[in-house]
């Protein structure tokens, strides 16, 4: 177990604030502090952190292009099938 700093305790006491974040100084990785019941709730809702499938990646790329105004790129329709 890791003990919280006073600053983290105060941050956790404010329900309006986002969860406090901590940084591992060796790796610069950022972590979010959540209550155990919130963490369990997230896990139980079938959270999927597996790598994205090729189809999901293509869908995201297509949607990003559409949002960027790339509607008139019909020559690529034969290469990538729209979702």
PDB file as gemmi writes it, atoms N, CA and C in Angstrom:
CRYST1    1.000    1.000    1.000  90.00  90.00  90.00 P 1                      
ATOM      1  N   UNK A   1       0.837  -1.191   0.000  1.00  0.00           N  
ATOM      2  CA  UNK A   1       0.000   0.000   0.000  1.00  0.00           C  
ATOM      3  C   UNK A   1       0.877   1.248   0.000  1.00  0.00           C  
ATOM      4  N   UNK A   2       0.389   2.263  -0.671  1.00  0.00           N  
ATOM      5  CA  UNK A   2       1.058   3.557  -0.711  1.00  0.00           C  
ATOM      6  C   UNK A   2       0.196   4.546   0.063  1.00  0.00           C  
ATOM      7  N   UNK A   3       0.818   5.319   0.928  1.00  0.00           N  
ATOM      8  CA  UNK A   3       0.060   6.325   1.679  1.00  0.00           C  
ATOM      9  C   UNK A   3      -0.065   7.594   0.847  1.00  0.00           C  
ATOM     10  N   UNK A   4      -1.239   8.196   0.926  1.00  0.00           N  
ATOM     11  CA  UNK A   4      -1.504   9.425   0.185  1.00  0.00           C  
ATOM     12  C   UNK A   4      -0.826  10.616   0.831  1.00  0.00           C  
ATOM     13  N   UNK A   5      -0.481  11.576  -0.014  1.00  0.00           N  
ATOM     14  CA  UNK A   5       0.033  12.841   0.501  1.00  0.00           C  
ATOM     15  C   UNK A   5      -1.149  13.680   0.977  1.00  0.00           C  
ATOM     16  N   UNK A   6      -0.881  14.695   1.732  1.00  0.00           N  
ATOM     17  CA  UNK A   6      -1.943  15.587   2.206  1.00  0.00           C  
ATOM     18  C   UNK A   6      -2.676  16.234   1.026  1.00  0.00           C  
ATOM     19  N   UNK A   7      -1.943  16.606   0.011  1.00  0.00           N  
ATOM     20  CA  UNK A   7      -2.533  17.214  -1.187  1.00  0.00           C  
ATOM     21  C   UNK A   7      -3.494  16.225  -1.872  1.00  0.00           C  
ATOM     22  N   UNK A   8      -3.113  14.962  -1.954  1.00  0.00           N  
ATOM     23  CA  UNK A   8      -3.968  13.949  -2.567  1.00  0.00           C  
ATOM     24  C   UNK A   8      -5.221  13.697  -1.730  1.00  0.00           C  
ATOM     25  N   UNK A   9      -5.071  13.696  -0.425  1.00  0.00           N  
ATOM     26  CA  UNK A   9      -6.224  13.514   0.465  1.00  0.00           C  
ATOM     27  C   UNK A   9      -7.223  14.638   0.262  1.00  0.00           C  
ATOM     28  N   UNK A  10      -6.738  15.861   0.166  1.00  0.00           N  
ATOM     29  CA  UNK A  10      -7.631  17.000  -0.059  1.00  0.00           C  
ATOM     30  C   UNK A  10      -8.315  16.893  -1.418  1.00  0.00           C  
ATOM     31  N   UNK A  11      -7.576  16.486  -2.424  1.00  0.00           N  
ATOM     32  CA  UNK A  11      -8.141  16.355  -3.773  1.00  0.00           C  
ATOM     33  C   UNK A  11      -9.208  15.264  -3.804  1.00  0.00           C  
ATOM     34  N   UNK A  12      -8.990  14.173  -3.097  1.00  0.00           N  
ATOM     35  CA  UNK A  12      -9.978  13.098  -3.060  1.00  0.00           C  
ATOM     36  C   UNK A  12     -11.235  13.511  -2.300  1.00  0.00           C  
ATOM     37  N   UNK A  13     -11.100  14.475  -1.406  1.00  0.00           N  
ATOM     38  CA  UNK A  13     -12.238  14.935  -0.619  1.00  0.00           C  
ATOM     39  C   UNK A  13     -13.179  15.839  -1.380  1.00  0.00           C  
ATOM     40  N   UNK A  14     -12.804  16.285  -2.568  1.00  0.00           N  
ATOM     41  CA  UNK A  14     -13.639  17.169  -3.374  1.00  0.00           C  
ATOM     42  C   UNK A  14     -14.328  16.350  -4.459  1.00  0.00           C  
ATOM     43  N   UNK A  15     -15.635  16.045  -4.283  1.00  0.00           N  
ATOM     44  CA  UNK A  15     -16.312  15.204  -5.271  1.00  0.00           C  
ATOM     45  C   UNK A  15     -16.483  15.868  -6.634  1.00  0.00           C  
ATOM     46  N   UNK A  16     -16.362  17.192  -6.703  1.00  0.00           N  
ATOM     47  CA  UNK A  16     -16.508  17.912  -7.970  1.00  0.00           C  
ATOM     48  C   UNK A  16     -15.234  17.858  -8.811  1.00  0.00           C  
ATOM     49  N   UNK A  17     -14.104  17.615  -8.181  1.00  0.00           N  
ATOM     50  CA  UNK A  17     -12.809  17.635  -8.874  1.00  0.00           C  
ATOM     51  C   UNK A  17     -12.565  16.304  -9.580  1.00  0.00           C  
ATOM     52  N   UNK A  18     -11.806  16.344 -10.666  1.00  0.00           N  
ATOM     53  CA  UNK A  18     -11.433  15.075 -11.311  1.00  0.00           C  
ATOM     54  C   UNK A  18     -10.521  14.282 -10.371  1.00  0.00           C  
ATOM     55  N   UNK A  19     -10.406  12.970 -10.587  1.00  0.00           N  
ATOM     56  CA  UNK A  19      -9.547  12.166  -9.716  1.00  0.00           C  
ATOM     57  C   UNK A  19      -8.107  12.678  -9.756  1.00  0.00           C  
ATOM     58  N   UNK A  20      -7.429  12.663  -8.612  1.00  0.00           N  
ATOM     59  CA  UNK A  20      -6.027  13.100  -8.590  1.00  0.00           C  
ATOM     60  C   UNK A  20      -5.157  12.198  -9.450  1.00  0.00           C  
ATOM     61  N   UNK A  21      -4.110  12.791  -9.998  1.00  0.00           N  
ATOM     62  CA  UNK A  21      -3.160  12.039 -10.810  1.00  0.00           C  
ATOM     63  C   UNK A  21      -1.815  12.033 -10.097  1.00  0.00           C  
ATOM     64  N   UNK A  22      -1.096  10.950 -10.261  1.00  0.00           N  
ATOM     65  CA  UNK A  22       0.259  10.829  -9.720  1.00  0.00           C  
ATOM     66  C   UNK A  22       1.187  10.430 -10.852  1.00  0.00           C  
ATOM     67  N   UNK A  23       2.437  10.832 -10.745  1.00  0.00           N  
ATOM     68  CA  UNK A  23       3.429  10.551 -11.782  1.00  0.00           C  
ATOM     69  C   UNK A  23       4.552   9.711 -11.186  1.00  0.00           C  
ATOM     70  N   UNK A  24       4.904   8.660 -11.901  1.00  0.00           N  
ATOM     71  CA  UNK A  24       6.063   7.863 -11.527  1.00  0.00           C  
ATOM     72  C   UNK A  24       7.293   8.623 -12.007  1.00  0.00           C  
ATOM     73  N   UNK A  25       8.146   9.112 -11.105  1.00  0.00           N  
ATOM     74  CA  UNK A  25       9.289   9.927 -11.523  1.00  0.00           C  
ATOM     75  C   UNK A  25      10.320   9.166 -12.358  1.00  0.00           C  
ATOM     76  N   UNK A  26      10.330   7.856 -12.254  1.00  0.00           N  
ATOM     77  CA  UNK A  26      11.299   7.066 -13.031  1.00  0.00           C  
ATOM     78  C   UNK A  26      10.873   6.901 -14.482  1.00  0.00           C  
ATOM     79  N   UNK A  27       9.563   6.768 -14.710  1.00  0.00           N  
ATOM     80  CA  UNK A  27       9.072   6.493 -16.063  1.00  0.00           C  
ATOM     81  C   UNK A  27       8.257   7.629 -16.667  1.00  0.00           C  
ATOM     82  N   UNK A  28       7.906   8.603 -15.858  1.00  0.00           N  
ATOM     83  CA  UNK A  28       7.019   9.709 -16.251  1.00  0.00           C  
ATOM     84  C   UNK A  28       5.618   9.229 -16.628  1.00  0.00           C  
ATOM     85  N   UNK A  29       5.254   8.022 -16.230  1.00  0.00           N  
ATOM     86  CA  UNK A  29       3.900   7.525 -16.456  1.00  0.00           C  
ATOM     87  C   UNK A  29       2.956   8.214 -15.470  1.00  0.00           C  
ATOM     88  N   UNK A  30       1.754   8.531 -15.951  1.00  0.00           N  
ATOM     89  CA  UNK A  30       0.747   9.163 -15.109  1.00  0.00           C  
ATOM     90  C   UNK A  30      -0.318   8.144 -14.743  1.00  0.00           C  
ATOM     91  N   UNK A  31      -0.722   8.169 -13.484  1.00  0.00           N  
ATOM     92  CA  UNK A  31      -1.749   7.268 -12.974  1.00  0.00           C  
ATOM     93  C   UNK A  31      -2.865   8.092 -12.354  1.00  0.00           C  
ATOM     94  N   UNK A  32      -4.051   7.534 -12.320  1.00  0.00           N  
ATOM     95  CA  UNK A  32      -5.214   8.194 -11.754  1.00  0.00           C  
ATOM     96  C   UNK A  32      -5.629   7.445 -10.489  1.00  0.00           C  
ATOM     97  N   UNK A  33      -5.887   8.183  -9.420  1.00  0.00           N  
ATOM     98  CA  UNK A  33      -6.332   7.557  -8.184  1.00  0.00           C  
ATOM     99  C   UNK A  33      -7.851   7.432  -8.190  1.00  0.00           C  
ATOM    100  N   UNK A  34      -8.321   6.208  -8.060  1.00  0.00           N  
ATOM    101  CA  UNK A  34      -9.758   5.937  -7.999  1.00  0.00           C  
ATOM    102  C   UNK A  34     -10.050   5.136  -6.738  1.00  0.00           C  
ATOM    103  N   UNK A  35     -11.267   5.332  -6.196  1.00  0.00           N  
ATOM    104  CA  UNK A  35     -11.697   4.475  -5.101  1.00  0.00           C  
ATOM    105  C   UNK A  35     -11.814   3.059  -5.641  1.00  0.00           C  
ATOM    106  N   UNK A  36     -11.623   2.073  -4.782  1.00  0.00           N  
ATOM    107  CA  UNK A  36     -11.672   0.670  -5.196  1.00  0.00           C  
ATOM    108  C   UNK A  36     -13.028   0.318  -5.799  1.00  0.00           C  
ATOM    109  N   UNK A  37     -14.126   0.853  -5.248  1.00  0.00           N  
ATOM    110  CA  UNK A  37     -15.445   0.529  -5.794  1.00  0.00           C  
ATOM    111  C   UNK A  37     -15.629   1.122  -7.193  1.00  0.00           C  
ATOM    112  N   UNK A  38     -15.057   2.284  -7.462  1.00  0.00           N  
ATOM    113  CA  UNK A  38     -15.130   2.864  -8.805  1.00  0.00           C  
ATOM    114  C   UNK A  38     -14.326   2.024  -9.796  1.00  0.00           C  
ATOM    115  N   UNK A  39     -13.162   1.574  -9.371  1.00  0.00           N  
ATOM    116  CA  UNK A  39     -12.330   0.723 -10.217  1.00  0.00           C  
ATOM    117  C   UNK A  39     -13.056  -0.577 -10.555  1.00  0.00           C  
ATOM    118  N   UNK A  40     -13.673  -1.210  -9.560  1.00  0.00           N  
ATOM    119  CA  UNK A  40     -14.420  -2.451  -9.794  1.00  0.00           C  
ATOM    120  C   UNK A  40     -15.580  -2.225 -10.749  1.00  0.00           C  
ATOM    121  N   UNK A  41     -16.276  -1.087 -10.587  1.00  0.00           N  
ATOM    122  CA  UNK A  41     -17.403  -0.775 -11.467  1.00  0.00           C  
ATOM    123  C   UNK A  41     -16.928  -0.651 -12.911  1.00  0.00           C  
ATOM    124  N   UNK A  42     -15.783   0.000 -13.115  1.00  0.00           N  
ATOM    125  CA  UNK A  42     -15.230   0.130 -14.461  1.00  0.00           C  
ATOM    126  C   UNK A  42     -14.869  -1.238 -15.046  1.00  0.00           C  
ATOM    127  N   UNK A  43     -14.294  -2.094 -14.245  1.00  0.00           N  
ATOM    128  CA  UNK A  43     -13.913  -3.422 -14.718  1.00  0.00           C  
ATOM    129  C   UNK A  43     -15.129  -4.277 -15.030  1.00  0.00           C  
ATOM    130  N   UNK A  44     -16.180  -4.139 -14.239  1.00  0.00           N  
ATOM    131  CA  UNK A  44     -17.375  -4.964 -14.419  1.00  0.00           C  
ATOM    132  C   UNK A  44     -18.167  -4.574 -15.657  1.00  0.00           C  
ATOM    133  N   UNK A  45     -18.013  -3.356 -16.130  1.00  0.00           N  
ATOM    134  CA  UNK A  45     -18.746  -2.901 -17.309  1.00  0.00           C  
ATOM    135  C   UNK A  45     -18.072  -3.338 -18.597  1.00  0.00           C  
ATOM    136  N   UNK A  46     -17.329  -4.433 -18.525  1.00  0.00           N  
ATOM    137  CA  UNK A  46     -16.681  -5.025 -19.688  1.00  0.00           C  
ATOM    138  C   UNK A  46     -15.762  -4.046 -20.405  1.00  0.00           C  
ATOM    139  N   UNK A  47     -14.973  -3.328 -19.640  1.00  0.00           N  
ATOM    140  CA  UNK A  47     -13.988  -2.428 -20.222  1.00  0.00           C  
ATOM    141  C   UNK A  47     -13.010  -3.241 -21.042  1.00  0.00           C  
ATOM    142  N   UNK A  48     -12.819  -2.855 -22.271  1.00  0.00           N  
ATOM    143  CA  UNK A  48     -11.954  -3.595 -23.183  1.00  0.00           C  
ATOM    144  C   UNK A  48     -10.745  -2.737 -23.536  1.00  0.00           C  
ATOM    145  N   UNK A  49      -9.596  -3.109 -23.001  1.00  0.00           N  
ATOM    146  CA  UNK A  49      -8.381  -2.359 -23.322  1.00  0.00           C  
ATOM    147  C   UNK A  49      -7.467  -3.153 -24.260  1.00  0.00           C  
ATOM    148  N   UNK A  50      -8.048  -4.099 -24.976  1.00  0.00           N  
ATOM    149  CA  UNK A  50      -7.263  -4.880 -25.924  1.00  0.00           C  
ATOM    150  C   UNK A  50      -6.907  -4.010 -27.135  1.00  0.00           C  
ATOM    151  N   UNK A  51      -5.908  -4.419 -27.892  1.00  0.00           N  
ATOM    152  CA  UNK A  51      -5.543  -3.645 -29.091  1.00  0.00           C  
ATOM    153  C   UNK A  51      -6.722  -3.539 -30.055  1.00  0.00           C  
ATOM    154  N   UNK A  52      -6.791  -2.432 -30.761  1.00  0.00           N  
ATOM    155  CA  UNK A  52      -7.889  -2.209 -31.703  1.00  0.00           C  
ATOM    156  C   UNK A  52      -7.721  -3.108 -32.923  1.00  0.00           C  
ATOM    157  N   UNK A  53      -8.830  -3.545 -33.457  1.00  0.00           N  
ATOM    158  CA  UNK A  53      -8.807  -4.363 -34.662  1.00  0.00           C  
ATOM    159  C   UNK A  53      -8.535  -3.466 -35.871  1.00  0.00           C  
ATOM    160  N   UNK A  54      -8.171  -4.076 -36.974  1.00  0.00           N  
ATOM    161  CA  UNK A  54      -7.932  -3.307 -38.209  1.00  0.00           C  
ATOM    162  C   UNK A  54      -9.204  -2.579 -38.625  1.00  0.00           C  
ATOM    163  N   UNK A  55     -10.346  -3.238 -38.472  1.00  0.00           N  
ATOM    164  CA  UNK A  55     -11.618  -2.607 -38.831  1.00  0.00           C  
ATOM    165  C   UNK A  55     -11.884  -1.366 -37.980  1.00  0.00           C  
ATOM    166  N   UNK A  56     -11.610  -1.454 -36.678  1.00  0.00           N  
ATOM    167  CA  UNK A  56     -11.802  -0.292 -35.799  1.00  0.00           C  
ATOM    168  C   UNK A  56     -10.873   0.852 -36.190  1.00  0.00           C  
ATOM    169  N   UNK A  57      -9.621   0.518 -36.507  1.00  0.00           N  
ATOM    170  CA  UNK A  57      -8.664   1.549 -36.912  1.00  0.00           C  
ATOM    171  C   UNK A  57      -9.086   2.220 -38.219  1.00  0.00           C  
ATOM    172  N   UNK A  58      -9.551   1.431 -39.176  1.00  0.00           N  
ATOM    173  CA  UNK A  58     -10.007   2.003 -40.445  1.00  0.00           C  
ATOM    174  C   UNK A  58     -11.231   2.896 -40.244  1.00  0.00           C  
ATOM    175  N   UNK A  59     -12.137   2.477 -39.361  1.00  0.00           N  
ATOM    176  CA  UNK A  59     -13.320   3.287 -39.068  1.00  0.00           C  
ATOM    177  C   UNK A  59     -12.917   4.621 -38.454  1.00  0.00           C  
ATOM    178  N   UNK A  60     -11.997   4.584 -37.507  1.00  0.00           N  
ATOM    179  CA  UNK A  60     -11.529   5.830 -36.887  1.00  0.00           C  
ATOM    180  C   UNK A  60     -10.846   6.735 -37.900  1.00  0.00           C  
ATOM    181  N   UNK A  61     -10.028   6.156 -38.769  1.00  0.00           N  
ATOM    182  CA  UNK A  61      -9.340   6.952 -39.788  1.00  0.00           C  
ATOM    183  C   UNK A  61     -10.356   7.587 -40.738  1.00  0.00           C  
ATOM    184  N   UNK A  62     -11.364   6.817 -41.131  1.00  0.00           N  
ATOM    185  CA  UNK A  62     -12.390   7.330 -42.038  1.00  0.00           C  
ATOM    186  C   UNK A  62     -13.161   8.467 -41.379  1.00  0.00           C  
ATOM    187  N   UNK A  63     -13.531   8.290 -40.106  1.00  0.00           N  
ATOM    188  CA  UNK A  63     -14.267   9.333 -39.394  1.00  0.00           C  
ATOM    189  C   UNK A  63     -13.410  10.585 -39.207  1.00  0.00           C  
ATOM    190  N   UNK A  64     -12.126  10.408 -38.915  1.00  0.00           N  
ATOM    191  CA  UNK A  64     -11.235  11.562 -38.753  1.00  0.00           C  
ATOM    192  C   UNK A  64     -11.107  12.325 -40.065  1.00  0.00           C  
ATOM    193  N   UNK A  65     -10.982  11.602 -41.166  1.00  0.00           N  
ATOM    194  CA  UNK A  65     -10.902  12.252 -42.470  1.00  0.00           C  
ATOM    195  C   UNK A  65     -12.174  13.010 -42.795  1.00  0.00           C  
ATOM    196  N   UNK A  66     -13.305  12.412 -42.496  1.00  0.00           N  
ATOM    197  CA  UNK A  66     -14.587  13.065 -42.750  1.00  0.00           C  
ATOM    198  C   UNK A  66     -14.705  14.358 -41.940  1.00  0.00           C  
ATOM    199  N   UNK A  67     -14.304  14.309 -40.657  1.00  0.00           N  
ATOM    200  CA  UNK A  67     -14.354  15.505 -39.807  1.00  0.00           C  
ATOM    201  C   UNK A  67     -13.377  16.573 -40.274  1.00  0.00           C  
ATOM    202  N   UNK A  68     -12.325  16.158 -40.958  1.00  0.00           N  
ATOM    203  CA  UNK A  68     -11.336  17.112 -41.454  1.00  0.00           C  
ATOM    204  C   UNK A  68     -11.720  17.701 -42.803  1.00  0.00           C  
ATOM    205  N   UNK A  69     -12.881  17.302 -43.310  1.00  0.00           N  
ATOM    206  CA  UNK A  69     -13.343  17.847 -44.580  1.00  0.00           C  
ATOM    207  C   UNK A  69     -12.850  17.097 -45.792  1.00  0.00           C  
ATOM    208  N   UNK A  70     -12.494  15.851 -45.641  1.00  0.00           N  
ATOM    209  CA  UNK A  70     -11.985  15.072 -46.759  1.00  0.00           C  
ATOM    210  C   UNK A  70     -13.117  14.306 -47.438  1.00  0.00           C  
ATOM    211  N   UNK A  71     -14.271  14.925 -47.602  1.00  0.00           N  
ATOM    212  CA  UNK A  71     -15.422  14.258 -48.207  1.00  0.00           C  
ATOM    213  C   UNK A  71     -15.226  13.979 -49.691  1.00  0.00           C  
ATOM    214  N   UNK A  72     -14.401  14.788 -50.361  1.00  0.00           N  
ATOM    215  CA  UNK A  72     -14.272  14.660 -51.807  1.00  0.00           C  
ATOM    216  C   UNK A  72     -13.077  13.804 -52.223  1.00  0.00           C  
ATOM    217  N   UNK A  73     -12.741  12.805 -51.443  1.00  0.00           N  
ATOM    218  CA  UNK A  73     -11.623  11.925 -51.777  1.00  0.00           C  
ATOM    219  C   UNK A  73     -12.154  10.571 -52.248  1.00  0.00           C  
ATOM    220  N   UNK A  74     -13.024  10.629 -53.252  1.00  0.00           N  
ATOM    221  CA  UNK A  74     -13.685   9.429 -53.746  1.00  0.00           C  
ATOM    222  C   UNK A  74     -12.721   8.413 -54.351  1.00  0.00           C  
ATOM    223  N   UNK A  75     -11.534   8.849 -54.782  1.00  0.00           N  
ATOM    224  CA  UNK A  75     -10.610   7.902 -55.401  1.00  0.00           C  
ATOM    225  C   UNK A  75     -10.108   6.860 -54.407  1.00  0.00           C  
ATOM    226  N   UNK A  76     -10.273   7.112 -53.113  1.00  0.00           N  
ATOM    227  CA  UNK A  76      -9.828   6.153 -52.095  1.00  0.00           C  
ATOM    228  C   UNK A  76     -10.931   5.197 -51.670  1.00  0.00           C  
ATOM    229  N   UNK A  77     -12.137   5.386 -52.177  1.00  0.00           N  
ATOM    230  CA  UNK A  77     -13.237   4.513 -51.791  1.00  0.00           C  
ATOM    231  C   UNK A  77     -12.989   3.057 -52.198  1.00  0.00           C  
ATOM    232  N   UNK A  78     -12.265   2.835 -53.280  1.00  0.00           N  
ATOM    233  CA  UNK A  78     -11.995   1.470 -53.723  1.00  0.00           C  
ATOM    234  C   UNK A  78     -10.955   0.783 -52.846  1.00  0.00           C  
ATOM    235  N   UNK A  79     -10.104   1.580 -52.187  1.00  0.00           N  
ATOM    236  CA  UNK A  79      -9.037   1.015 -51.354  1.00  0.00           C  
ATOM    237  C   UNK A  79      -9.563   0.673 -49.968  1.00  0.00           C  
ATOM    238  N   UNK A  80     -10.275   1.607 -49.378  1.00  0.00           N  
ATOM    239  CA  UNK A  80     -10.774   1.433 -48.014  1.00  0.00           C  
ATOM    240  C   UNK A  80     -12.289   1.474 -48.052  1.00  0.00           C  
ATOM    241  N   UNK A  81     -12.880   0.441 -47.540  1.00  0.00           N  
ATOM    242  CA  UNK A  81     -14.335   0.372 -47.512  1.00  0.00           C  
ATOM    243  C   UNK A  81     -14.863   1.217 -46.368  1.00  0.00           C  
ATOM    244  N   UNK A  82     -15.846   2.066 -46.634  1.00  0.00           N  
ATOM    245  CA  UNK A  82     -16.448   2.905 -45.606  1.00  0.00           C  
ATOM    246  C   UNK A  82     -17.218   2.032 -44.621  1.00  0.00           C  
ATOM    247  N   UNK A  83     -17.182   2.401 -43.335  1.00  0.00           N  
ATOM    248  CA  UNK A  83     -17.932   1.616 -42.347  1.00  0.00           C  
ATOM    249  C   UNK A  83     -19.425   1.795 -42.508  1.00  0.00           C  
TER     250      UNK A  83                                                      
END                                                                             
